[in-house]
Amino acid sequence: MGCEVHGADSRDPNTLIHKSDDMKVLVTGATGFVGNYVVTELLKRDCAVIATSRSTEKAGSCKWFSQVRYVSWDLNDAHEDYYRLFGEPQTLIHLAWEGLPNYSDLSHVERNLFSNYVFLKNMLERGLKNLVVAGTCLEYGMKDGALHEEMETNPETPYGLAKDTLRKFLEQLQKKIDFDFKWIRLFYLYGKGQNPASITSQLDSALERGEAIFNMSGGEQLRDYLPVEEAAEYIGRIAVQSKIKGVINCCSGVPISIRKLVEDYLAKKQKSIHLNLGYYSYPDYEPMAFWGDRAKLNNILDI
């Protein structure tokens, strides 16, 4: 796939109109569920945003398209100098990742891990100074209760393993290259535009079809859910500050059962449907009860 540049002052990828270099931020996976909201959040903060994804057509449908420099690009496309290709950004918020939500696909470790590392290493070697990468709560593995960043990781899925290994690769790279590094462990996000396989998306589809019954698990799992708009705000605030670095949980810090999440969601929409609890078995790659400790995040929000 060729690289195409669109947007404000697109003639020169090293300039963005009326923006300072220290506010120039590249967002990969910009048209994804999280990326779309992160770009919007950064624009609110008057950042000069370079947005990239594989589909120019999809990007063109985003409300922010005319306000950013957009570069169509595939992570698997080789390039000698990604840093210059994307206009020498001060900050990279790396959200791109293929193959989700299939957490068990071996392509996460066989392909995604290495393609992501090669890209990020190239950016850092060429001059990137502030790297922010989306991780996952699945890095923790089968641990119950409140999960804090200092816990030893032990992922159970190829996706969790690939993310955890990528983080460790980058931590080793820090010993050779000087850069600020923030690894944001996302928990469970929900909102408009999320994957159709998510529980709230499936619930919306059932309601739209006028179905009388919604099949789900027993619903007693305790999870940590956060609206995607709120998560995007947190990601933006984490990215632009330099006081707190390393692994940072992006979460609510409040456990809620899947059943209560669904019931509250229905109440907010003023809808009703019979919940067929116990239809599906519980996932075997997650503990029954876990949520994030957000002490580090709270410290960032207080800055």
C-alpha positions as CSV (number, residue, x, y, z in Angstrom):
1,M,0.0,0.0,0.0
2,G,1.4,3.4,-0.9
3,C,1.7,6.3,1.5
4,E,-0.7,9.2,0.9
5,V,-0.8,12.4,2.8
6,H,-3.9,14.5,3.3
7,G,-5.0,17.4,5.4
8,A,-3.9,20.8,6.5
9,D,-0.7,22.0,4.6
10,S,-0.2,18.5,3.2
11,R,2.6,19.5,0.9
12,D,5.2,19.2,3.6
13,P,4.9,16.4,6.2
14,N,7.4,18.2,8.5
15,T,5.0,21.2,9.1
16,L,1.6,21.6,10.6
17,I,0.0,25.0,10.6
18,H,0.2,27.3,13.6
19,K,1.4,24.5,15.9
20,S,4.6,24.1,17.9
21,D,6.8,21.1,17.6
22,D,6.4,20.0,21.2
23,M,2.7,19.6,20.6
24,K,3.0,17.5,17.4
25,V,1.5,14.1,18.1
26,L,1.3,11.1,15.8
27,V,-1.6,8.7,16.5
28,T,-1.5,5.2,14.9
29,G,-4.8,3.3,14.6
30,A,-6.5,6.7,14.4
31,T,-9.7,5.3,12.9
32,G,-10.1,2.5,15.4
33,F,-12.5,2.5,18.3
34,V,-10.1,4.1,20.8
35,G,-8.0,6.1,18.2
36,N,-11.0,8.0,16.9
37,Y,-11.7,9.4,20.3
38,V,-8.1,10.1,21.2
39,V,-7.6,12.2,18.0
40,T,-10.7,14.2,19.0
41,E,-9.3,14.7,22.6
42,L,-5.9,15.8,21.3
43,L,-7.5,18.4,19.0
44,K,-9.3,19.8,22.1
45,R,-5.8,20.2,23.6
46,D,-4.6,22.2,20.6
47,C,-2.2,19.5,19.6
48,A,-1.0,19.3,16.0
49,V,-2.2,15.8,15.2
50,I,-0.8,13.5,12.5
51,A,-3.3,10.6,12.2
52,T,-2.6,7.3,10.4
53,S,-4.4,4.2,9.6
54,R,-4.8,1.9,6.6
55,S,-8.0,3.3,5.1
56,T,-8.2,6.8,3.7
57,E,-11.9,6.2,3.0
58,K,-12.7,5.4,6.6
59,A,-10.6,8.3,7.9
60,G,-12.4,10.6,5.6
61,S,-15.7,9.8,7.4
62,C,-14.2,10.9,10.7
63,K,-15.2,14.4,12.0
64,W,-11.6,15.3,12.7
65,F,-10.3,14.5,9.2
66,S,-10.0,18.1,7.9
67,Q,-8.3,19.2,11.2
68,V,-5.3,16.8,11.1
69,R,-2.6,15.7,8.7
70,Y,-3.7,12.2,7.7
71,V,-1.2,9.6,6.3
72,S,-2.6,6.4,5.0
73,W,-0.2,3.6,6.0
74,D,0.0,-0.1,6.7
75,L,2.1,-1.3,9.7
76,N,3.5,-4.0,7.5
77,D,4.8,-1.6,4.9
78,A,8.6,-1.2,5.3
79,H,10.2,2.2,5.4
80,E,13.7,3.4,6.1
81,D,12.8,6.4,8.3
82,Y,9.3,6.3,9.8
83,Y,10.1,9.3,11.9
84,R,10.6,11.6,8.9
85,L,7.7,10.0,7.0
86,F,5.3,11.1,9.7
87,G,6.8,14.6,10.1
88,E,9.1,14.1,13.0
89,P,6.5,14.2,15.8
90,Q,7.5,14.9,19.4
91,T,5.0,12.3,20.7
92,L,3.7,9.0,19.4
93,I,0.5,7.4,20.7
94,H,0.6,3.9,19.3
95,L,-2.8,2.3,19.2
96,A,-2.6,0.3,16.0
97,W,-2.9,-3.5,16.4
98,E,-4.4,-6.1,14.1
99,G,-6.5,-9.2,14.8
100,L,-8.8,-8.0,17.6
101,P,-11.0,-9.0,19.3
102,N,-9.7,-12.6,18.7
103,Y,-7.3,-12.7,21.7
104,S,-6.4,-16.3,21.0
105,D,-5.0,-15.9,17.5
106,L,-1.3,-16.9,17.3
107,S,-0.8,-14.1,14.8
108,H,-0.4,-11.7,17.7
109,V,2.9,-13.3,18.7
110,E,3.9,-14.6,15.3
111,R,3.4,-11.4,13.3
112,N,2.1,-8.4,15.3
113,L,4.7,-8.5,18.0
114,F,7.6,-8.1,15.6
115,S,6.0,-5.7,13.1
116,N,5.1,-3.4,16.0
117,Y,8.6,-3.6,17.5
118,V,10.4,-2.9,14.2
119,F,8.2,0.2,13.6
120,L,8.6,1.6,17.2
121,K,12.4,0.9,17.3
122,N,12.8,2.7,14.0
123,M,10.9,5.7,15.3
124,L,13.0,5.9,18.4
125,E,16.3,5.4,16.6
126,R,15.4,8.2,14.2
127,G,14.6,10.7,16.9
128,L,11.2,10.1,18.7
129,K,11.4,11.3,22.3
130,N,8.0,10.5,23.8
131,L,6.5,7.1,23.3
132,V,3.0,6.1,24.5
133,V,1.8,2.6,23.8
134,A,-1.6,0.9,24.5
135,G,-1.2,-2.3,26.5
136,T,-3.9,-4.5,28.0
137,C,-5.2,-5.7,31.3
138,L,-4.8,-9.3,29.9
139,E,-1.1,-8.9,30.5
140,Y,-1.8,-9.6,34.2
141,G,-3.1,-13.1,33.5
142,M,-5.3,-15.1,36.0
143,K,-5.1,-12.7,39.0
144,D,-8.1,-11.8,41.1
145,G,-8.8,-8.6,42.8
146,A,-7.3,-5.1,42.3
147,L,-4.5,-5.2,39.8
148,H,-1.6,-2.7,40.3
149,E,1.2,-1.9,37.9
150,E,4.0,-3.5,39.9
151,M,2.4,-6.9,39.8
152,E,4.3,-9.6,37.9
153,T,2.6,-10.3,34.6
154,N,1.6,-13.8,33.4
155,P,-0.6,-13.5,30.3
156,E,-2.8,-16.5,29.3
157,T,-3.6,-15.4,25.7
158,P,-1.4,-14.8,22.6
159,Y,-2.7,-11.3,22.6
160,G,-1.7,-10.6,26.2
161,L,1.6,-12.4,25.7
162,A,2.4,-10.3,22.6
163,K,1.7,-7.0,24.3
164,D,3.6,-8.0,27.4
165,T,6.6,-9.0,25.4
166,L,6.5,-5.8,23.3
167,R,6.6,-3.8,26.5
168,K,9.6,-5.8,27.7
169,F,11.4,-5.3,24.4
170,L,10.9,-1.5,24.6
171,E,12.1,-1.5,28.2
172,Q,15.3,-3.1,27.0
173,L,15.6,-0.6,24.2
174,Q,15.4,2.2,26.8
175,K,18.8,1.0,28.1
176,K,20.3,2.0,24.7
177,I,18.1,4.9,23.6
178,D,16.9,7.8,25.8
179,F,13.2,8.3,25.5
180,D,10.1,8.9,27.7
181,F,8.0,5.7,27.8
182,K,4.4,5.3,29.0
183,W,2.7,2.0,28.7
184,I,-1.1,2.4,29.2
185,R,-2.9,-0.8,30.2
186,L,-6.4,-0.5,29.0
187,F,-9.2,-2.4,30.8
188,Y,-12.7,-2.7,29.4
189,L,-14.0,0.2,27.3
190,Y,-17.4,0.8,25.9
191,G,-19.1,3.4,23.7
192,K,-20.3,4.3,20.2
193,G,-18.2,2.6,17.5
194,Q,-16.9,-0.3,19.5
195,N,-16.5,-3.8,18.1
196,P,-19.7,-5.5,17.2
197,A,-18.6,-8.5,19.3
198,S,-18.6,-6.5,22.5
199,I,-21.5,-7.1,24.9
200,T,-23.1,-3.7,24.7
201,S,-22.8,-3.7,20.9
202,Q,-24.5,-7.1,20.8
203,L,-27.2,-5.8,23.2
204,D,-27.8,-2.8,21.0
205,S,-28.2,-5.1,18.0
206,A,-30.7,-7.3,19.8
207,L,-32.7,-4.2,20.8
208,E,-32.7,-2.9,17.3
209,R,-34.0,-6.2,16.0
210,G,-36.7,-6.2,18.6
211,E,-35.6,-9.5,20.1
212,A,-37.3,-10.6,23.3
213,I,-34.3,-12.5,24.8
214,F,-30.7,-11.6,25.1
215,N,-28.3,-14.6,25.7
216,M,-25.3,-14.0,27.9
217,S,-23.2,-15.7,30.5
218,G,-24.2,-15.9,34.2
219,G,-23.1,-12.3,34.4
220,E,-21.4,-12.5,37.8
221,Q,-17.9,-11.7,36.6
222,L,-16.5,-8.5,38.1
223,R,-14.8,-6.3,35.6
224,D,-13.5,-2.7,35.3
225,Y,-15.5,-0.7,32.7
226,L,-14.8,2.8,31.4
227,P,-16.6,4.9,28.8
228,V,-14.3,5.3,25.8
229,E,-14.6,9.1,25.9
230,E,-13.2,9.1,29.4
231,A,-10.4,6.7,28.5
232,A,-9.5,9.0,25.6
233,E,-9.2,12.0,27.9
234,Y,-7.0,9.9,30.3
235,I,-4.8,8.8,27.4
236,G,-4.4,12.4,26.3
237,R,-3.4,13.6,29.8
238,I,-1.0,10.7,30.2
239,A,0.7,11.4,26.9
240,V,1.4,15.1,27.4
241,Q,2.7,14.9,31.0
242,S,6.3,13.8,31.8
243,K,6.2,13.4,35.5
244,I,4.8,9.8,35.7
245,K,6.0,7.2,33.3
246,G,6.2,3.4,32.9
247,V,3.1,1.2,33.2
248,I,-0.1,3.0,33.9
249,N,-3.5,1.4,34.4
250,C,-6.3,3.2,32.4
251,C,-9.4,2.1,34.3
252,S,-12.3,3.2,36.6
253,G,-10.9,1.4,39.6
254,V,-14.4,0.3,40.4
255,P,-15.5,-3.3,39.9
256,I,-19.0,-4.0,38.4
257,S,-20.6,-7.3,37.4
258,I,-21.4,-7.9,33.8
259,R,-25.0,-8.4,34.7
260,K,-25.2,-5.0,36.5
261,L,-23.4,-3.3,33.6
262,V,-26.1,-4.7,31.2
263,E,-29.0,-3.8,33.5
264,D,-27.6,-0.2,34.0
265,Y,-27.1,0.1,30.3
266,L,-30.7,-0.9,29.6
267,A,-32.0,1.5,32.3
268,K,-30.0,4.4,30.8
269,K,-31.5,3.7,27.4
270,Q,-34.9,3.1,28.9
271,K,-35.1,-0.3,27.2
272,S,-36.0,-3.8,28.4
273,I,-35.2,-7.3,27.2
274,H,-35.2,-10.6,29.0
275,L,-31.6,-11.6,30.0
276,N,-31.1,-15.3,29.4
277,L,-28.3,-15.7,32.1
278,G,-26.0,-18.7,31.9
279,Y,-26.5,-19.3,28.2
280,Y,-22.7,-18.9,27.6
281,S,-19.9,-20.3,29.7
282,Y,-17.5,-18.0,31.4
283,P,-14.2,-17.2,29.5
284,D,-11.4,-19.5,30.5
285,Y,-8.7,-16.9,30.0
286,E,-9.9,-14.5,32.6
287,P,-10.4,-14.7,36.4
288,M,-13.9,-14.2,37.8
289,A,-13.2,-10.9,39.6
290,F,-10.5,-8.3,38.7
291,W,-10.3,-4.5,38.3
292,G,-7.6,-1.9,38.0
293,D,-5.8,0.0,40.8
294,R,-5.8,3.6,39.5
295,A,-3.5,5.3,42.0
296,K,-0.9,6.2,39.3
297,L,-3.7,7.5,37.0
298,N,-5.1,9.6,39.9
299,N,-1.7,11.2,40.4
300,I,-1.6,12.1,36.8
301,L,-5.0,13.6,36.9
302,D,-4.0,15.8,39.8
303,I,-1.0,17.2,38.0
